[in-house]
Structures are given as C-alpha cells and as structure tokens.
Amino acid sequence: MSSRLLLRVVKNSKDLKLARRSLMLQNAEFRTCHGGAGGKRWMFTVVMATDTTSSLYQDMIDRKIIHPAQFKAEGDSTIKSVTKLKDGKLLEIEWNSGGKHRYHSIWLRHNCHCPDCKLVVSGQQTVAIETIPSSITVQDIDISDDKVMKMVWKEGDVTHKGYIPTDYLKCYRYSGNALAEKSEAENIKFSTDTAIPEIDFKDVMETDTGLYKWLKLLGERGLCLVKNVPTISNQIREVIERVCYIQHTIYGEIFEVKSVENASNAAYLSIGLRLHMDQMTYESAPGIQLLHCLKFGEEVEGGESVFADIHHIVDVFRREHPKEFEVLCRVPVTYEIMGYYKSSGREKPVHQQIHKPMIVTNQYGHVISVAYHENLTGALQAHEDDVEPFYDAYRLLVQSVHDWPYKFYHRMRPGDMVTFQNRRALHGRNSFINRGGGERLFQGGYMNIDEFKSMLIYLHNTIGDGSRLCRMGLNDMC
C-alpha cells in the first residue's frame, strides 16, 4: 500500500481504532497533525506500509497467542489457492506443499485470531458462539501474505474482518482423512526390547536438553531409569518439580515402600506384587510414577522390579480375542478402596469407588487408555447378561498379562530412580526375603499426566522436531 493511500484512508476515518482495523495495521504508529482548511485535524502514520499484512503474524506473536515452534512439524504452510464452495459456507484450501483441505465458515469464524476474538497472552476465545449463526459465510478472502489468511465474514448486514495464521490452519486441518491420519500417527510404536532406557540424574536436573531427553524417553518407551540420584530423602520432589508440582493422593505426596507388619497395603509387605497400575480408583489416576531406591541390602534376596507394556499386551489381545476385547471396552468395572479405620495408615478416612471400562477406544478404534489393577476390582455392577462374558474376557486378559514374554526386570540399586507411565507400564515386584540385617527402602511419588504432557510438548516443539507425540494413556479422544 502506498503512503498516499494510507493517509487518505486514515484522514477519512473518524476513529483511530477504526483506522487501524480497516487497514489491519495492528502495530502501526500514528500521531496527530494539523492540516487542511480551518485547521482540520487528521491522523496519519509515520510508518511506510509497504504490505499491510506483513506485520499480522508478528503481531500475533507479540500478543503471545501463537508461538512459531508449535507449528514446526507442519513445514511449508503457504496457501496456493482458495476456492469458495456452497456460496462461501465452505472454503477449500490448496497448499503449496500439496494436498487440499476444506474448512467450514463457522469453524473459521470461531478460530479468528484478530484482537477482538483472542485474548492477549492466553489466546482464549472471546467470541461468543451463540453470536455466530450457522448460516454465516465467508465473503472475501486475501492470501497475499504467505503467513496469514485474511477473511471477511458476513451474516445479513453484519460483517467481521479477521484473520487466521496459515500454519494454524494446516496444523488443525480436519477434512477427509486428516483426523484419521493424525490419530494413526499418535499410535504407540511397540518394541520387544526389554532393556530399560537410562539417563543420568545430572542431565535431568541441570539442562533442558537432558530434561527433554528424559521426558521423551518416558513418552515413547513408557519407562526410564534415572541413575546416580543422591540417596537422600525427598529427591523425588526435586525431580518432579523440574516439570510440575507433585501430585497429592490418599497416600500423601511422598510415600515410603518398605516391609512393615500389619500393613494395609500389599506394597508394604514382602510378598510379590502382581503387575498393576496405581490409584485406579481415581477418575484421573496419576500419569507418571517415580520410585527412588534409598536402600537395598545385599542380604535381601529377591525383590526385583517387574514392568510390562499393557498397551502392547492389549494390542495383541485384541487380535487374538476380538470378542473378549469388545466386552472389556463396553462393560464397566468397579474399582474400589476403603479405609474407615485408623489402622488403614492414611491421614483421612477413605472410600473411593468408580465404574469405568478397562479399555477405552477413540472414534477410529485406537486404544487410548487402559485401567488395570486386579486387587482393586470391587463388586461388578453390570447387566446380568454381561456378567459371565465379562469374567471370561477378564480371565483371558489377566492370563495374557501373566504370560507376556516381553517383561522388564530390574533389581534396583541405591541411587536408582525408576520413572514410568502409570497408565501404560504395569509394575510389580518379586517377593523378597531378608537373610540378615539388610533393608529394602524406596520413596515414591506421582506426577500429573496433563502437566507432564504439557512440558513434553513445549520441549518437543522448542528443542525437538515438533512431530506428533504418541499416546500416553489418558482419555484424549484424538
């Protein structure tokens, strides 16, 4: 745009804010001058506006509603052409990099990134959905800027002028097979490698690169052994707080795992523990568990830690027992724990109960979460026709877990901290016997899965390649 045209538009605008909006110059600098007959006042810019949209993408970054790193994996998001369909109710975008995707006008309007529609910093939407009628159409489109698609929406006499970054459009494409392809990309890449990946404590604590490596191993493999952790109390908290706050449960924040008499929890005995997930009685069970070995005397025989990937087990189970798999997806299980008495060893009385299926799939049939704890299953509350089919299916799944050939075994040593996805990596232990004065003492704690995933995505986008991460066992339907 020439400086002369810019001045004319500004002179004819009654309001500075209106002038900015009509020109889509969110960052332009204006000042007051005098001129014309009778000392008439008008506004003009001291900025030469060679391209009115060139500043829009930077403006969104300045407003902190987007970050270029979040779209790193999308590559070239330049739009080659846009075609209006159904009189503007639908747009078809063709990308320079190949491929076409369709977007509804109401979706585009709801995702407008202009200052009237997105809050600074948080990027929260301020447009009320009830103000956007289903009949809204896109009237005008401008793709002269490689980074931004400008639009004018129209409904009757009401118009709205706004824009959306093109990398946002490409990232959140949804037409055709786009969603199925994204869901497929998030499937876990299973491995039969039973060596537990390792990382040094100093790397995790002292550099963001080391922190990213640890979280990425946890995300991809489901477990990771942190070595050379100081054998002092509360190191669990130090490690967790590199990512987020520690998650509180009915066992407090940091709990000890050791053999005690008359324990209310099998974990505090010396018996073997069958493979399980912790805290299945929660609607949102802890996502990451950490167990820090403080003492493990040579006099203690047995007590090795055991792990298995339940998502891998269920993947095989589904192929071998499709009818039973369907039953476990459909019939809810009761998970229950109670402690009404002081001898339960908890700070407050407890009676948790929840009903949920063992296996949850998304709209594409991909397994997104599994809940598994044999000792916390309460009284089944299912339709009478489902009782026997459920127990037949459950028995088969339990047998599949017990017979699984790709288990991880590790005898913890003082200074080891095993970290694992509680919703993916089943954990247990072999029974142990103390032949002398030795002691087996662990400290444990939990990390919220959403906060873990948040930090991993941030580091993956800023340090890593930004590609889609695999599922982590939470109820994310994508």
ZAMARGU-4260 file (C-alpha; in steps of 0.2 Angstrom, whole numbers, plus 5000, padded with zeros to 4 digits):
<rodrens>
0) 5000/5000/5000 | 5007/5017/4996 | 5009/5031/5009 | 4997/5042/5000 | 4983/5029/5000
5) 4986/5025/5018 | 4985/5044/5023 | 4969/5045/5013 | 4961/5031/5022 | 4966/5037/5039
10) 4960/5055/5035 | 4943/5049/5031 | 4942/5038/5047 | 4933/5046/5062 | 4942/5035/5074
15) 4960/5029/5076 | 4955/5012/5081 | 4943/5011/5066 | 4958/5016/5055 | 4969/5003/5062
20) 4956/4990/5060 | 4951/4995/5042 | 4970/4994/5037 | 4973/4979/5048 | 4989/4988/5054
25) 4989/4982/5072 | 5007/4988/5075 | 5007/5005/5065 | 5012/5020/5074 | 5000/5035/5072
30) 5002/5053/5078 | 4991/5069/5077 | 4995/5083/5064 | 4986/5098/5058 | 4981/5102/5041
35) 4968/5107/5028 | 4956/5122/5029 | 4951/5128/5046 | 4964/5119/5055 | 4956/5102/5052
40) 4964/5088/5062 | 4968/5071/5055 | 4978/5056/5059 | 4992/5049/5049 | 5006/5036/5051
45) 5024/5038/5052 | 5027/5020/5046 | 5028/5017/5027 | 5016/5002/5025 | 5023/4993/5010
50) 5012/4977/5015 | 4998/4979/5027 | 4998/4960/5032 | 5016/4958/5034 | 5015/4963/5052
55) 5000/4952/5057 | 5010/4936/5060 | 5022/4946/5071 | 5008/4954/5080 | 5000/4938/5085
60) 5017/4933/5092 | 5019/4949/5101 | 5001/4947/5108 | 5008/4929/5114 | 4993/4920/5106
65) 5004/4909/5095 | 5022/4903/5095 | 5030/4898/5079 | 5038/4882/5087 | 5021/4875/5090
70) 5019/4873/5071 | 5036/4867/5067 | 5031/4850/5061 | 5019/4857/5048 | 5033/4863/5036
75) 5028/4874/5022 | 5011/4881/5026 | 5010/4893/5011 | 4992/4893/5003 | 4992/4890/4984
80) 4974/4894/4981 | 4957/4895/4990 | 4941/4891/4982 | 4924/4896/4989 | 4911/4882/4990
85) 4892/4882/4994 | 4892/4901/4992 | 4905/4904/5005 | 4899/4892/5018 | 4914/4881/5014
90) 4932/4885/5009 | 4944/4873/5000 | 4962/4877/5003 | 4976/4870/4991 | 4993/4870/4999
95) 5009/4874/4990 | 5016/4858/4998 | 5002/4848/4990 | 4985/4842/4996 | 4969/4851/4999
100) 4958/4853/5014 | 4941/4860/5017 | 4935/4872/5031 | 4918/4877/5036 | 4915/4896/5038
105) 4908/4894/5055 | 4924/4885/5060 | 4935/4898/5053 | 4925/4912/5061 | 4926/4903/5078
110) 4945/4902/5076 | 4948/4920/5071 | 4964/4927/5078 | 4961/4946/5077 | 4962/4956/5093
115) 4943/4956/5095 | 4942/4937/5096 | 4958/4932/5105 | 4964/4937/5122 | 4982/4943/5124
120) 4994/4930/5131 | 4982/4916/5135 | 4974/4916/5117 | 4957/4912/5125 | 4942/4915/5113
125) 4932/4930/5117 | 4919/4927/5103 | 4903/4920/5110 | 4897/4905/5100 | 4879/4910/5101
130) 4883/4926/5091 | 4889/4915/5076 | 4874/4909/5066 | 4876/4893/5056 | 4872/4902/5040
135) 4887/4913/5041 | 4898/4914/5025 | 4915/4920/5020 | 4913/4935/5009 | 4931/4940/5005
140) 4947/4931/5006 | 4965/4938/5005 | 4980/4926/5004 | 4993/4939/4998 | 5003/4936/5014
145) 5011/4919/5015 | 5008/4918/5034 | 4991/4924/5036 | 4974/4921/5028 | 4963/4937/5029
150) 4944/4935/5028 | 4928/4945/5029 | 4913/4935/5036 | 4895/4941/5033 | 4878/4937/5040
155) 4865/4948/5034 | 4871/4966/5037 | 4884/4961/5050 | 4902/4958/5044 | 4918/4954/5053
160) 4935/4956/5047 | 4948/4945/5054 | 4962/4933/5050 | 4970/4916/5054 | 4988/4911/5053
165) 4991/4898/5039 | 5001/4886/5049 | 4987/4886/5062 | 4975/4881/5048 | 4987/4867/5042
170) 4990/4861/5059 | 4972/4859/5063 | 4965/4853/5047 | 4951/4841/5049 | 4943/4836/5032
175) 4944/4820/5023 | 4957/4808/5031 | 4966/4822/5040 | 4960/4817/5058 | 4962/4798/5055
180) 4980/4801/5049 | 4984/4811/5064 | 4976/4798/5076 | 4986/4785/5067 | 5002/4795/5069
185) 4999/4795/5088 | 4998/4776/5090 | 5012/4769/5101 | 5027/4761/5092 | 5029/4745/5102
190) 5045/4737/5105 | 5051/4719/5111 | 5067/4727/5118 | 5067/4723/5136 | 5082/4734/5141
195) 5076/4749/5151 | 5082/4766/5144 | 5093/4776/5156 | 5098/4794/5159 | 5109/4802/5172
200) 5102/4812/5186 | 5113/4827/5182 | 5107/4828/5164 | 5089/4829/5170 | 5092/4842/5183
205) 5105/4853/5175 | 5100/4856/5157 | 5084/4857/5147 | 5091/4846/5134 | 5093/4832/5147
210) 5076/4836/5154 | 5069/4834/5136 | 5078/4818/5133 | 5071/4810/5149 | 5053/4816/5146
215) 5054/4810/5128 | 5060/4793/5133 | 5046/4792/5146 | 5033/4797/5132 | 5040/4785/5119
220) 5045/4770/5129 | 5034/4771/5144 | 5048/4770/5157 | 5066/4776/5160 | 5079/4773/5174
225) 5087/4789/5181 | 5104/4784/5188 | 5115/4791/5201 | 5102/4800/5211 | 5108/4806/5228
230) 5102/4793/5241 | 5094/4806/5252 | 5076/4809/5257 | 5064/4819/5246 | 5074/4818/5229
235) 5058/4813/5222 | 5051/4830/5224 | 5066/4838/5217 | 5065/4828/5201 | 5046/4831/5199
240) 5047/4849/5202 | 5058/4851/5186 | 5042/4848/5177 | 5027/4852/5189 | 5020/4851/5206
245) 5020/4834/5215 | 5003/4826/5214 | 4994/4823/5230 | 4984/4806/5233 | 4977/4797/5248
250) 4994/4792/5252 | 5000/4810/5253 | 5014/4817/5242 | 5029/4806/5245 | 5026/4789/5252
255) 5039/4775/5258 | 5039/4757/5251 | 5046/4746/5264 | 5041/4730/5273 | 5031/4733/5289
260) 5020/4722/5300 | 5001/4723/5298 | 5002/4734/5283 | 4985/4740/5275 | 4993/4739/5258
265) 5001/4724/5250 | 5015/4735/5243 | 5021/4737/5261 | 5023/4718/5264 | 5037/4707/5257
270) 5026/4697/5246 | 5027/4698/5227 | 5016/4710/5218 | 5006/4706/5203 | 5008/4718/5188
275) 4996/4733/5191 | 4993/4751/5189 | 4992/4763/5204 | 4977/4773/5210 | 4964/4766/5198
280) 4950/4772/5210 | 4954/4790/5204 | 4944/4797/5189 | 4961/4804/5183 | 4974/4792/5190
285) 4992/4798/5192 | 5000/4798/5175 | 5019/4797/5180 | 5026/4787/5195 | 5043/4788/5202
290) 5051/4776/5214 | 5068/4780/5221 | 5079/4767/5229 | 5087/4773/5245 | 5092/4756/5252
295) 5093/4738/5245 | 5104/4727/5256 | 5114/4713/5248 | 5106/4702/5262 | 5089/4705/5253
300) 5085/4690/5241 | 5073/4694/5228 | 5063/4710/5227 | 5066/4713/5208 | 5055/4726/5200
305) 5045/4720/5185 | 5037/4730/5171 | 5026/4726/5156 | 5018/4737/5142 | 4999/4735/5145
310) 4995/4744/5128 | 5006/4731/5119 | 4998/4717/5128 | 4980/4724/5124 | 4986/4726/5105
315) 4990/4708/5104 | 4974/4703/5115 | 4963/4712/5103 | 4969/4702/5088 | 4968/4686/5097
320) 4952/4688/5106 | 4942/4701/5097 | 4925/4696/5105 | 4933/4697/5123 | 4941/4714/5118
325) 4924/4721/5114 | 4917/4716/5131 | 4931/4724/5140 | 4928/4740/5131 | 4909/4740/5134
330) 4906/4733/5152 | 4911/4745/5166 | 4922/4738/5180 | 4921/4744/5198 | 4937/4750/5206
335) 4936/4752/5225 | 4947/4756/5240 | 4941/4760/5258 | 4949/4764/5274 | 4937/4768/5288
340) 4949/4764/5302 | 4965/4772/5309 | 4974/4756/5306 | 4972/4760/5287 | 4988/4771/5289
345) 4981/4786/5280 | 4979/4804/5285 | 4960/4804/5282 | 4946/4791/5280 | 4945/4784/5263
350) 4931/4776/5252 | 4934/4778/5234 | 4923/4770/5221 | 4922/4772/5202 | 4915/4762/5187
355) 4924/4763/5171 | 4928/4751/5157 | 4945/4743/5157 | 4949/4748/5139 | 4944/4764/5130
360) 4945/4767/5111 | 4943/4783/5101 | 4932/4785/5086 | 4945/4777/5075 | 4946/4761/5086
365) 4963/4766/5093 | 4966/4761/5111 | 4968/4777/5121 | 4968/4771/5139 | 4968/4755/5149
370) 4964/4753/5168 | 4971/4738/5176 | 4973/4733/5194 | 4967/4715/5199 | 4967/4719/5218
375) 4956/4735/5217 | 4942/4727/5207 | 4926/4729/5218 | 4909/4721/5215 | 4904/4720/5197
380) 4889/4731/5193 | 4885/4725/5175 | 4869/4719/5166 | 4866/4701/5171 | 4868/4696/5153
385) 4886/4703/5154 | 4892/4695/5170 | 4899/4679/5163 | 4905/4686/5147 | 4915/4699/5157
390) 4923/4687/5168 | 4928/4676/5153 | 4936/4691/5145 | 4944/4697/5161 | 4951/4680/5164
395) 4959/4679/5147 | 4966/4697/5149 | 4974/4693/5166 | 4982/4677/5158 | 4989/4687/5144
400) 4997/4699/5156 | 5004/4684/5166 | 5011/4675/5151 | 5018/4691/5142 | 5035/4687/5136
405) 5042/4705/5135 | 5043/4710/5153 | 5056/4721/5160 | 5066/4715/5176 | 5077/4726/5186
410) 5085/4724/5203 | 5085/4742/5210 | 5101/4749/5217 | 5103/4763/5229 | 5103/4779/5218
415) 5092/4772/5205 | 5075/4780/5202 | 5064/4771/5190 | 5051/4783/5182 | 5036/4776/5171
420) 5019/4780/5164 | 5007/4773/5177 | 4994/4772/5163 | 5005/4762/5152 | 5018/4752/5161
425) 5011/4740/5173 | 5023/4737/5188 | 5025/4724/5201 | 5039/4715/5210 | 5045/4698/5215
430) 5044/4693/5233 | 5059/4695/5244 | 5067/4688/5260 | 5079/4697/5272 | 5093/4685/5276
435) 5101/4697/5288 | 5101/4715/5293 | 5098/4722/5276 | 5084/4734/5271 | 5074/4737/5256
440) 5068/4755/5256 | 5060/4765/5242 | 5052/4783/5241 | 5038/4786/5228 | 5028/4800/5221
445) 5017/4805/5207 | 5016/4817/5193 | 5000/4823/5184 | 4999/4817/5167 | 4992/4833/5159
450) 5007/4843/5167 | 5019/4830/5161 | 5012/4831/5143 | 5012/4850/5143 | 5031/4851/5147
455) 5035/4837/5135 | 5025/4846/5121 | 5034/4863/5125 | 5051/4855/5125 | 5047/4844/5110
460) 5042/4860/5100 | 5056/4871/5105 | 5070/4858/5106 | 5064/4843/5096 | 5056/4842/5079
465) 5039/4846/5084 | 5031/4830/5077 | 5016/4821/5084 | 5019/4813/5101 | 5012/4795/5104
470) 4998/4792/5116 | 5001/4792/5135 | 4986/4783/5141 | 4975/4797/5146 | 4957/4799/5139
475) 4962/4810/5124 | 4950/4805/5110 | 4961/4810/5096
</rodrens>
